[in-house]
Amino acid sequence: MSIWRVILAILFPPLAVIDRGCGSCLITFILTCCGWVPGVIAALIILNKN
């Protein structure tokens, strides 16, 4: 996980996980629409997986 991905996950979470698949991007987008903090947490968890 690079520092640029972390910054992107904090600023716009769905864009940070766009290369992890459609499901991850969709889940992160829905959580970001519900609230910014759940979207950031989901993006950081998805980016932390190997």
N, CA, C and O atoms as a GROMACS GRO file, in nm:
protein
  200
    1MET      N    1   0.086  -0.117   0.000
    1MET     CA    2   0.000   0.000   0.000
    1MET      C    3   0.091   0.123   0.000
    1MET      O    4   0.169   0.144   0.093
    2SER      N    5   0.079   0.202  -0.105
    2SER     CA    6   0.162   0.321  -0.116
    2SER      C    7   0.095   0.440  -0.048
    2SER      O    8  -0.025   0.439  -0.021
    3ILE      N    9   0.175   0.540  -0.022
    3ILE     CA   10   0.124   0.661   0.045
    3ILE      C   11   0.023   0.733  -0.044
    3ILE      O   12  -0.070   0.796   0.005
    4TRP      N   13   0.041   0.723  -0.175
    4TRP     CA   14  -0.053   0.790  -0.267
    4TRP      C   15  -0.189   0.723  -0.263
    4TRP      O   16  -0.291   0.791  -0.273
    5ARG      N   17  -0.191   0.592  -0.249
    5ARG     CA   18  -0.318   0.520  -0.238
    5ARG      C   19  -0.391   0.556  -0.109
    5ARG      O   20  -0.513   0.570  -0.108
    6VAL      N   21  -0.316   0.572  -0.001
    6VAL     CA   22  -0.376   0.609   0.128
    6VAL      C   23  -0.436   0.749   0.119
    6VAL      O   24  -0.548   0.772   0.165
    7ILE      N   25  -0.363   0.841   0.060
    7ILE     CA   26  -0.414   0.978   0.043
    7ILE      C   27  -0.538   0.978  -0.045
    7ILE      O   28  -0.635   1.047  -0.015
    8LEU      N   29  -0.535   0.901  -0.154
    8LEU     CA   30  -0.650   0.892  -0.242
    8LEU      C   31  -0.769   0.826  -0.172
    8LEU      O   32  -0.884   0.864  -0.195
    9ALA      N   33  -0.741   0.728  -0.086
    9ALA     CA   34  -0.848   0.662  -0.011
    9ALA      C   35  -0.913   0.758   0.088
    9ALA      O   36  -1.032   0.747   0.116
   10ILE      N   37  -0.836   0.850   0.141
   10ILE     CA   38  -0.892   0.947   0.235
   10ILE      C   39  -0.972   1.054   0.161
   10ILE      O   40  -1.077   1.096   0.209
   11LEU      N   41  -0.923   1.097   0.046
   11LEU     CA   42  -0.991   1.204  -0.028
   11LEU      C   43  -1.113   1.153  -0.106
   11LEU      O   44  -1.220   1.213  -0.099
   12PHE      N   45  -1.097   1.044  -0.180
   12PHE     CA   46  -1.206   0.988  -0.260
   12PHE      C   47  -1.195   0.836  -0.261
   12PHE      O   48  -1.131   0.780  -0.350
   13PRO      N   49  -1.255   0.770  -0.164
   13PRO     CA   50  -1.236   0.626  -0.145
   13PRO      C   51  -1.266   0.536  -0.266
   13PRO      O   52  -1.189   0.443  -0.290
   14PRO      N   53  -1.374   0.557  -0.342
   14PRO     CA   54  -1.399   0.464  -0.454
   14PRO      C   55  -1.291   0.468  -0.562
   14PRO      O   56  -1.265   0.366  -0.626
   15LEU      N   57  -1.230   0.581  -0.580
   15LEU     CA   58  -1.125   0.592  -0.682
   15LEU      C   59  -0.999   0.516  -0.640
   15LEU      O   60  -0.924   0.469  -0.726
   16ALA      N   61  -0.975   0.504  -0.513
   16ALA     CA   62  -0.857   0.433  -0.464
   16ALA      C   63  -0.865   0.283  -0.486
   16ALA      O   64  -0.762   0.217  -0.500
   17VAL      N   65  -0.987   0.227  -0.489
   17VAL     CA   66  -1.002   0.081  -0.502
   17VAL      C   67  -1.056   0.040  -0.638
   17VAL      O   68  -1.105  -0.071  -0.654
   18ILE      N   69  -1.048   0.127  -0.735
   18ILE     CA   70  -1.106   0.099  -0.866
   18ILE      C   71  -1.039  -0.020  -0.935
   18ILE      O   72  -1.103  -0.090  -1.013
   19ASP      N   73  -0.911  -0.045  -0.906
   19ASP     CA   74  -0.842  -0.156  -0.971
   19ASP      C   75  -0.859  -0.289  -0.896
   19ASP      O   76  -0.808  -0.391  -0.940
   20ARG      N   77  -0.930  -0.288  -0.784
   20ARG     CA   78  -0.953  -0.410  -0.705
   20ARG      C   79  -1.076  -0.487  -0.750
   20ARG      O   80  -1.105  -0.593  -0.695
   21GLY      N   81  -1.149  -0.436  -0.846
   21GLY     CA   82  -1.267  -0.505  -0.896
   21GLY      C   83  -1.392  -0.422  -0.880
   21GLY      O   84  -1.396  -0.325  -0.804
   22CYS      N   85  -1.494  -0.462  -0.954
   22CYS     CA   86  -1.620  -0.388  -0.955
   22CYS      C   87  -1.692  -0.397  -0.822
   22CYS      O   88  -1.752  -0.299  -0.777
   23GLY      N   89  -1.687  -0.512  -0.757
   23GLY     CA   90  -1.756  -0.529  -0.630
   23GLY      C   91  -1.698  -0.441  -0.520
   23GLY      O   92  -1.772  -0.379  -0.444
   24SER      N   93  -1.567  -0.436  -0.513
   24SER     CA   94  -1.502  -0.352  -0.412
   24SER      C   95  -1.530  -0.205  -0.436
   24SER      O   96  -1.555  -0.129  -0.342
   25CYS      N   97  -1.527  -0.166  -0.560
   25CYS     CA   98  -1.554  -0.026  -0.594
   25CYS      C   99  -1.699   0.010  -0.563
   25CYS      O  100  -1.727   0.119  -0.513
   26LEU      N  101  -1.790  -0.080  -0.593
   26LEU     CA  102  -1.932  -0.056  -0.568
   26LEU      C  103  -1.963  -0.048  -0.418
   26LEU      O  104  -2.036   0.040  -0.374
   27ILE      N  105  -1.907  -0.140  -0.342
   27ILE     CA  106  -1.929  -0.139  -0.197
   27ILE      C  107  -1.873  -0.011  -0.136
   27ILE      O  108  -1.937   0.051  -0.051
   28THR      N  109  -1.753   0.027  -0.178
   28THR     CA  110  -1.693   0.149  -0.125
   28THR      C  111  -1.772   0.272  -0.165
   28THR      O  112  -1.784   0.365  -0.086
   29PHE      N  113  -1.825   0.273  -0.287
   29PHE     CA  114  -1.906   0.386  -0.332
   29PHE      C  115  -2.034   0.399  -0.250
   29PHE      O  116  -2.072   0.509  -0.210
   30ILE      N  117  -2.100   0.286  -0.225
   30ILE     CA  118  -2.224   0.289  -0.146
   30ILE      C  119  -2.197   0.334  -0.003
   30ILE      O  120  -2.272   0.414   0.053
   31LEU      N  121  -2.088   0.283   0.057
   31LEU     CA  122  -2.054   0.325   0.192
   31LEU      C  123  -2.014   0.472   0.198
   31LEU      O  124  -2.041   0.539   0.297
   32THR      N  125  -1.950   0.522   0.093
   32THR     CA  126  -1.914   0.663   0.088
   32THR      C  127  -2.038   0.750   0.076
   32THR      O  128  -2.043   0.859   0.133
   33CYS      N  129  -2.137   0.703   0.002
   33CYS     CA  130  -2.262   0.779  -0.008
   33CYS      C  131  -2.336   0.781   0.125
   33CYS      O  132  -2.402   0.880   0.158
   34CYS      N  133  -2.326   0.673   0.202
   34CYS     CA  134  -2.391   0.670   0.333
   34CYS      C  135  -2.320   0.758   0.434
   34CYS      O  136  -2.382   0.815   0.524
   35GLY      N  137  -2.192   0.769   0.419
   35GLY     CA  138  -2.112   0.850   0.509
   35GLY      C  139  -1.967   0.842   0.467
   35GLY      O  140  -1.921   0.738   0.420
   36TRP      N  141  -1.895   0.951   0.482
   36TRP     CA  142  -1.757   0.955   0.434
   36TRP      C  143  -1.667   0.861   0.512
   36TRP      O  144  -1.581   0.794   0.454
   37VAL      N  145  -1.685   0.855   0.643
   37VAL     CA  146  -1.598   0.773   0.729
   37VAL      C  147  -1.610   0.624   0.697
   37VAL      O  148  -1.507   0.557   0.687
   38PRO      N  149  -1.731   0.567   0.681
   38PRO     CA  150  -1.737   0.424   0.645
   38PRO      C  151  -1.672   0.394   0.510
   38PRO      O  152  -1.613   0.287   0.492
   39GLY      N  153  -1.682   0.486   0.417
   39GLY     CA  154  -1.617   0.467   0.288
   39GLY      C  155  -1.466   0.466   0.298
   39GLY      O  156  -1.399   0.386   0.232
   40VAL      N  157  -1.412   0.554   0.380
   40VAL     CA  158  -1.266   0.559   0.400
   40VAL      C  159  -1.218   0.433   0.470
   40VAL      O  160  -1.115   0.376   0.433
   41ILE      N  161  -1.291   0.389   0.570
   41ILE     CA  162  -1.253   0.267   0.642
   41ILE      C  163  -1.256   0.146   0.548
   41ILE      O  164  -1.165   0.064   0.550
   42ALA      N  165  -1.360   0.134   0.468
   42ALA     CA  166  -1.370   0.022   0.374
   42ALA      C  167  -1.257   0.027   0.271
   42ALA      O  168  -1.200  -0.076   0.239
   43ALA      N  169  -1.226   0.145   0.220
   43ALA     CA  170  -1.119   0.157   0.122
   43ALA      C  171  -0.984   0.119   0.182
   43ALA      O  172  -0.904   0.051   0.117
   44LEU      N  173  -0.959   0.161   0.304
   44LEU     CA  174  -0.831   0.126   0.368
   44LEU      C  175  -0.823  -0.024   0.398
   44LEU      O  176  -0.715  -0.083   0.387
   45ILE      N  177  -0.934  -0.085   0.434
   45ILE     CA  178  -0.934  -0.231   0.458
   45ILE      C  179  -0.910  -0.304   0.327
   45ILE      O  180  -0.832  -0.400   0.324
   46ILE      N  181  -0.974  -0.263   0.220
   46ILE     CA  182  -0.956  -0.328   0.090
   46ILE      C  183  -0.814  -0.309   0.040
   46ILE      O  184  -0.755  -0.403  -0.015
   47LEU      N  185  -0.757  -0.192   0.058
   47LEU     CA  186  -0.620  -0.168   0.014
   47LEU      C  187  -0.519  -0.243   0.099
   47LEU      O  188  -0.409  -0.272   0.051
   48ASN      N  189  -0.552  -0.273   0.222
   48ASN     CA  190  -0.459  -0.342   0.311
   48ASN      C  191  -0.448  -0.491   0.280
   48ASN      O  192  -0.350  -0.555   0.318
   49LYS      N  193  -0.549  -0.548   0.212
   49LYS     CA  194  -0.543  -0.690   0.176
   49LYS      C  195  -0.438  -0.710   0.068
   49LYS      O  196  -0.412  -0.622  -0.014
   50ASN      N  197  -0.376  -0.830   0.071
   50ASN     CA  198  -0.272  -0.860  -0.028
   50ASN      C  199  -0.330  -0.898  -0.160
   50ASN      O  200  -0.256  -0.926  -0.254
   0.00000   0.00000   0.00000
